[in-house]
Amino acid sequence: MEGVLQKLINYKKTVIFMDKLREMQLLLAKIPKRKVSTYGLLAKKLKIHPRYAGKLLSRNTDGIKYPCFKIICSDGSLGGFTSKHGLKDKIKRLKADGIEIKNNKIDLKKYCYYF
């Protein structure tokens, strides 16, 4: 019986994770060109912890349609990025999107998008 209960718990966790992942992707798709948002703002909108938001972002399957590279730290620093070339890819994508980066930071007063 214990194995069945554990499988049910794991299934429920997976369903919740997938629901939050889909909700996150829909939010990412709303971020306009030349704008970024933060882990904290994303997490607040999703009603989750910012680190959990980071975990969800690392599971994003389509970085073009759902631009996870546009999520940065609340102090304007770039945070992490899960890709073959990591942070270099994030910087390249942000610059291609028209985001100005100075001293590895982004001016949130100029570029922040609030969900």
Short mmCIF file of the C-alpha atoms (twelve columns), coordinates in Angstrom:
data_MODEL
# 
_entry.id   MODEL 
# 
loop_
_atom_site.group_PDB 
_atom_site.id 
_atom_site.type_symbol 
_atom_site.label_atom_id 
_atom_site.label_alt_id 
_atom_site.label_comp_id 
_atom_site.label_asym_id 
_atom_site.label_seq_id 
_atom_site.Cartn_x 
_atom_site.Cartn_y 
_atom_site.Cartn_z 
_atom_site.pdbx_PDB_model_num 
ATOM 1   C CA . MET A 1   0.000  0.000  0.000   1 
ATOM 2   C CA . GLU A 2   2.891  2.354  0.805   1 
ATOM 3   C CA . GLY A 3   4.266  2.072  -2.762  1 
ATOM 4   C CA . VAL A 4   0.887  3.004  -4.238  1 
ATOM 5   C CA . LEU A 5   0.596  6.030  -1.945  1 
ATOM 6   C CA . GLN A 6   4.087  7.208  -2.901  1 
ATOM 7   C CA . LYS A 7   3.270  6.827  -6.607  1 
ATOM 8   C CA . LEU A 8   0.109  8.899  -6.104  1 
ATOM 9   C CA . ILE A 9   2.069  11.618 -4.288  1 
ATOM 10  C CA . ASN A 10  4.717  11.670 -7.032  1 
ATOM 11  C CA . TYR A 11  2.024  11.831 -9.717  1 
ATOM 12  C CA . LYS A 12  0.341  14.769 -7.981  1 
ATOM 13  C CA . LYS A 13  3.686  16.609 -7.705  1 
ATOM 14  C CA . THR A 14  4.311  16.022 -11.421 1 
ATOM 15  C CA . VAL A 15  0.866  17.332 -12.387 1 
ATOM 16  C CA . ILE A 16  1.333  20.453 -10.230 1 
ATOM 17  C CA . PHE A 17  4.809  21.008 -11.713 1 
ATOM 18  C CA . MET A 18  3.522  20.676 -15.289 1 
ATOM 19  C CA . ASP A 19  0.616  23.049 -14.567 1 
ATOM 20  C CA . LYS A 20  3.010  25.668 -13.162 1 
ATOM 21  C CA . LEU A 21  5.376  25.143 -16.099 1 
ATOM 22  C CA . ARG A 22  2.556  25.833 -18.574 1 
ATOM 23  C CA . GLU A 23  1.382  28.865 -16.580 1 
ATOM 24  C CA . MET A 24  4.968  30.170 -16.549 1 
ATOM 25  C CA . GLN A 25  5.316  29.718 -20.301 1 
ATOM 26  C CA . LEU A 26  2.150  31.733 -20.908 1 
ATOM 27  C CA . LEU A 27  3.572  34.560 -18.768 1 
ATOM 28  C CA . LEU A 28  6.929  34.461 -20.566 1 
ATOM 29  C CA . ALA A 29  5.144  34.824 -23.902 1 
ATOM 30  C CA . LYS A 30  3.628  38.115 -22.666 1 
ATOM 31  C CA . ILE A 31  6.985  39.845 -22.089 1 
ATOM 32  C CA . PRO A 32  7.346  42.354 -24.938 1 
ATOM 33  C CA . LYS A 33  10.447 42.990 -27.025 1 
ATOM 34  C CA . ARG A 34  13.066 45.151 -25.252 1 
ATOM 35  C CA . LYS A 35  11.688 44.183 -21.825 1 
ATOM 36  C CA . VAL A 36  12.754 41.766 -19.076 1 
ATOM 37  C CA . SER A 37  11.229 40.660 -15.793 1 
ATOM 38  C CA . THR A 38  12.606 39.164 -12.588 1 
ATOM 39  C CA . TYR A 39  12.530 35.797 -10.851 1 
ATOM 40  C CA . GLY A 40  10.695 37.499 -7.986  1 
ATOM 41  C CA . LEU A 41  7.989  39.081 -10.142 1 
ATOM 42  C CA . LEU A 42  7.466  35.831 -12.029 1 
ATOM 43  C CA . ALA A 43  7.331  33.845 -8.789  1 
ATOM 44  C CA . LYS A 44  4.883  36.293 -7.206  1 
ATOM 45  C CA . LYS A 45  2.552  36.000 -10.192 1 
ATOM 46  C CA . LEU A 46  2.798  32.187 -10.071 1 
ATOM 47  C CA . LYS A 47  2.455  32.151 -6.250  1 
ATOM 48  C CA . ILE A 48  5.683  30.174 -5.830  1 
ATOM 49  C CA . HIS A 49  9.175  30.733 -4.400  1 
ATOM 50  C CA . PRO A 50  11.651 32.512 -6.747  1 
ATOM 51  C CA . ARG A 51  14.013 29.513 -6.645  1 
ATOM 52  C CA . TYR A 52  11.185 27.259 -7.762  1 
ATOM 53  C CA . ALA A 53  10.610 29.726 -10.609 1 
ATOM 54  C CA . GLY A 54  14.267 29.207 -11.548 1 
ATOM 55  C CA . LYS A 55  13.753 25.452 -11.563 1 
ATOM 56  C CA . LEU A 56  10.719 25.840 -13.826 1 
ATOM 57  C CA . LEU A 57  12.697 28.104 -16.152 1 
ATOM 58  C CA . SER A 58  15.415 25.455 -16.444 1 
ATOM 59  C CA . ARG A 59  12.755 23.040 -17.727 1 
ATOM 60  C CA . ASN A 60  11.469 25.369 -20.440 1 
ATOM 61  C CA . THR A 61  11.431 23.446 -23.717 1 
ATOM 62  C CA . ASP A 62  11.063 26.348 -26.165 1 
ATOM 63  C CA . GLY A 63  13.240 29.376 -25.410 1 
ATOM 64  C CA . ILE A 64  12.098 31.162 -28.567 1 
ATOM 65  C CA . LYS A 65  8.345  30.947 -28.056 1 
ATOM 66  C CA . TYR A 66  8.725  31.261 -24.250 1 
ATOM 67  C CA . PRO A 67  11.764 33.559 -23.774 1 
ATOM 68  C CA . CYS A 68  13.125 32.431 -20.418 1 
ATOM 69  C CA . PHE A 69  16.316 34.419 -21.063 1 
ATOM 70  C CA . LYS A 70  14.273 37.549 -20.248 1 
ATOM 71  C CA . ILE A 71  14.087 36.636 -16.548 1 
ATOM 72  C CA . ILE A 72  16.811 38.217 -14.414 1 
ATOM 73  C CA . CYS A 73  17.553 38.900 -10.727 1 
ATOM 74  C CA . SER A 74  15.724 41.679 -8.869  1 
ATOM 75  C CA . ASP A 75  18.959 43.700 -8.565  1 
ATOM 76  C CA . GLY A 76  19.319 43.758 -12.361 1 
ATOM 77  C CA . SER A 77  22.039 41.111 -12.479 1 
ATOM 78  C CA . LEU A 78  21.628 38.427 -15.101 1 
ATOM 79  C CA . GLY A 79  21.173 35.318 -12.953 1 
ATOM 80  C CA . GLY A 80  21.685 31.913 -14.526 1 
ATOM 81  C CA . PHE A 81  20.783 30.327 -17.815 1 
ATOM 82  C CA . THR A 82  20.483 26.667 -18.743 1 
ATOM 83  C CA . SER A 83  21.887 26.226 -22.237 1 
ATOM 84  C CA . LYS A 84  24.947 24.832 -23.958 1 
ATOM 85  C CA . HIS A 85  26.869 28.105 -23.545 1 
ATOM 86  C CA . GLY A 86  25.124 29.299 -20.379 1 
ATOM 87  C CA . LEU A 87  25.306 32.983 -19.530 1 
ATOM 88  C CA . LYS A 88  27.029 33.847 -22.832 1 
ATOM 89  C CA . ASP A 89  23.871 32.675 -24.629 1 
ATOM 90  C CA . LYS A 90  21.679 34.718 -22.313 1 
ATOM 91  C CA . ILE A 91  23.718 37.876 -22.933 1 
ATOM 92  C CA . LYS A 92  23.651 37.292 -26.702 1 
ATOM 93  C CA . ARG A 93  19.858 36.813 -26.703 1 
ATOM 94  C CA . LEU A 94  19.232 39.832 -24.479 1 
ATOM 95  C CA . LYS A 95  21.361 42.081 -26.690 1 
ATOM 96  C CA . ALA A 96  19.625 40.745 -29.811 1 
ATOM 97  C CA . ASP A 97  16.322 41.672 -28.155 1 
ATOM 98  C CA . GLY A 98  17.522 45.258 -27.724 1 
ATOM 99  C CA . ILE A 99  18.381 45.078 -24.019 1 
ATOM 100 C CA . GLU A 100 21.382 47.132 -22.932 1 
ATOM 101 C CA . ILE A 101 23.721 45.413 -20.450 1 
ATOM 102 C CA . LYS A 102 26.235 47.456 -18.430 1 
ATOM 103 C CA . ASN A 103 28.607 45.825 -15.940 1 
ATOM 104 C CA . ASN A 104 26.611 42.575 -16.244 1 
ATOM 105 C CA . LYS A 105 23.426 44.350 -15.128 1 
ATOM 106 C CA . ILE A 106 20.244 45.594 -16.745 1 
ATOM 107 C CA . ASP A 107 18.556 48.857 -15.794 1 
ATOM 108 C CA . LEU A 108 15.205 47.676 -14.444 1 
ATOM 109 C CA . LYS A 109 13.800 51.212 -14.418 1 
ATOM 110 C CA . LYS A 110 14.171 51.225 -18.187 1 
ATOM 111 C CA . TYR A 111 13.564 47.585 -19.138 1 
ATOM 112 C CA . CYS A 112 11.398 45.920 -16.456 1 
ATOM 113 C CA . TYR A 113 8.065  44.392 -17.409 1 
ATOM 114 C CA . TYR A 114 5.547  43.869 -14.585 1 
ATOM 115 C CA . PHE A 115 3.079  41.034 -15.032 1 
# 
